[in-house]
Amino acid sequence: MAQLIDGKAVAREIREQVRNEAAEFHARHGRAPGLATVLVGSDPASATYVRSKRRACAEVGIASFPFELPEETTMRELLGLVDELNRREDVHGILVQLPLPSHLSAQTVIAALDPRKDVDGLHPVNQGKLLQGVPGLRPCTPLGVMELLARTGVPLAGAPAVVVGRSTLVGKPTALLLLECHATVTLCHSRTRDLASVVRSAEVLVVAAGRPGLVRGDWVRTGAVVIDVGINRLPSGELIGDVDFHTASARAAWITPVPGGVGPMTVAMLLRNTVQAARWIVEGQA
């Protein structure tokens, strides 16, 4: 039976580290690291996510600057706010909550961010730095995945790793971060031919396809580490991942639960990214 990788417990440790780092930054520079959150429209899920991020900032000593804009906000107005936040010295990180209303281009907004303040790690400059393997802000969920993998103690160098899902937010950056750790990585997705056989090759399996139960438990290699990034709400209200947890946990050595696995790590790594961005901006670290 697999050992559970407790994302809640690891996230608490990360938040405590961030609290100490934020206090040190405040002591050196006379102000807290600052995170601006921008919410456009009234999507309930987005509003919930943003509120949780603001609460997390308050808990660790990061200054929070919330901006809530109406659904009809124009691109010009949104880009104007981004430009203002880029120039503010008390703002070290900017998070524009996605998805945006359909009349707004997320790609245009992300490209307008100061890359040094792009704590989601989605700006083309930061994505390029990730590809090159040079220091930069990395996407939060992939950072959380790597932190959870590190806690298992399983060596990644040379290990066959499979990432199911090719999104810019999770799949692609996770594959690149695994490559940085010298894993041998296969990046695949829901259209991969004979996905089951590819998954069975993985000693390290990360699934982020957004398809409930896509990966069957009997696909999982005996003794594998399974990181399930998916979180899907069924009509019954139950939350499940992209992996069939009950059968997979009988074969895996380590597995993340859903919920309580990767989810808590995303906010924790956002907080860490904000302090890191503040250091780079104020202290000139690369």
Disulfide bonds with the S-S distance in Angstrom:
none
